[in-house]
Amino acid sequence: MTLARILAATTALALAATAAHAEPIRIGASLPITGGLSVSGEKHRRGYELCTKLINAVGGILGRQVELIVSDNRSDPATAINQYERFINVDKVDAVYGTFSSRLTFPVAAILSKYNMVHAIPSGAALRIYEQGYTNLFYFQVSAAEYIGKDVVAVIRDLIPAGEGPKTVAIVSADDFFANALAAGLLGEKIKDPATDREITDLAPGYLADAGIKVVMQEKWPEEGFNDWLNLANSIKRSGAEMIIGLTASEEEAVQLTRSLKTVGATPKLVYLSQGAQNEFIEGVGKDAADDVMIHTNWHKDAPFESTLVGKPFNNADFVKAFEIEYGVEPDEDSAIPFAVCQGIEQAITGVGTTDNAKMGEWLHARTMDDPVRTILGRFAWDERGLAKGKSHIMTQWQDGTLKFVYPTGEFEGVAPFSYPKAGF
């Protein structure tokens, strides 16, 4: 062993010994481990847990071990609210991690603002969350759902030869916070604050109209209990739409919709789903049905983003390796995003030398793209609302059973050619 390695090992042992005798940094996270959002909720827990384990293995933060407290909110907003209240008032946590989904994040945001806690959000895309005037929000994804459509249309504009792109579209969606928000941007709707009816923004004409794509069918299914997938798929097929947009609230809905489209023999030129980058999608629908389906994502294992963990370089290859060792499977974005949230909170605490949330918030607000929070999702700096600056989604496509990134084309190596038109289901 070299002298440098001996010194490094000695330092790590000393930090671990110090951390073992210090009060832990307690961090709470309310997640939907059961209920309708449980698949993503469990993956979020894994992201938080792995990050915590890796931090503690090298001595913790500021010489203190991190104690992660996870509570199951059962996919219920009222339960999530109560759990964050308990974290703060009973468990006396030093910090919190956000929950999964806009439906849970929207009410939780008010509670965490009330207590002046930094609210690092892994999954809460609805724009109305960020237009409430809270100053403690930091969204660890590319942008609000209302703006995702610009990246969908960019693929059509930039990767499909002029005149060959889809001219008509069928939009089907869950009656869900996230899906409704995404649809609003695509269709050009007005966004209002549901509490005050105040207009937040007018998104007219909408990304689809701006691209010259005509909506020939639009239908929503209820948030819970929907199972009439074959009739929905038949309606889509009869519409003759050249493009299908499926705005699902979960990967399970994406599986059900895709299976049904395959059963009825739909033959669109292009399919875009808001969920489906997860392993469960390809396992649920099979390689042939998934082929050429396009999905936006915030993370891809091959994206060469440079980040840090406890002051040391940590890239996506490191994350994938650690995740596979810990859980025996390859990660997807539902675990990568909460891991990035953990990186951000660790960097904030380290940056100010304290768990004082006011100071942590000031430090996070002071980030720029030249001096950002560095995560496995790339660099983060935020505007005054808490939305990320200067980021675009990675557009992916299932090709021969593998999720490949296809856009943007010039940002980094490994981009696959876009497959179009889709060869049916």
C-alpha angles and dihedrals in degrees: 000000000000123000090249092055092046090052091047092050091047091050092050092050091048091051091048091050091050092048092049090062098041127085109266123247103246118212124182129206127180109204137173097248090158132025130049095325096045100116093059092036092058091048090051089054090053091052092051093043096049093049090049092049093050092048093050092048090066098043105285126252120321088352092304128112117238119239112201116204113195122185127188111236091185090230089291121132096210091052091049090052092050092048094054089048088053093047090056103036103031109020091038093216120191094218142355138223120218127252132240126274135019090257091065099030095056096065094034090058091067093052095049091046090052090058095039092240120158105252109209104186121205099177122013111108105165110117093221088070090064097042097064094091097249114151099199101068123116115175114205096203133077101266147320115299093248089067099046091090092072090067092047091053091044089063091053092046098044106031105036119070114254112274094016100083123105115283098191134041140194114210118198121173149167115256088244137129094250098040093046091050093051091047091051091061094044093048099037101243130166115256116219135185103248092212098053103016086233113156109243099184143335112232096189133176089022130220095273095051090046089056092048095248115143121217108228097170136023126175137159130206123209119270094244137027100018115150106150093105098139094055089048091050091049090052090052091050093049091052089068090218114171091210130042121202114192113189103191127177094216142018089250090062089048089054094049093048094048093046090052093049088053092049094054093042100241113186110196123161093228136019124192121184127186090215129034107091088105125100090242090065098060090041091050101047104026131234098284096052092044095049113119094002108143123217132175116231139177095214140037125177092232096051105113097222114159116220142156137233118195089346096307128108111266123175137179093270088057091049094048092048094048092046094050091049092049100041107016094236137083115262127239131198094280088071098031094058097055089044087058090050089055090050090052095051091046091052091048094051091045092045094057098029093232144068091238101136095208091057092043089054092050090051093050092048089052093060118115132186087259092049103027141151102269117218141157085263091058131253123342133200121151140217122232091276094054098255120134119259125228100001134129130192122259104240112215136187132197108240121177092336096313127103105230128182114237105171145085090033103197104040100085143346125277100052111151124218112265113252113224141200103027113239095229123263 
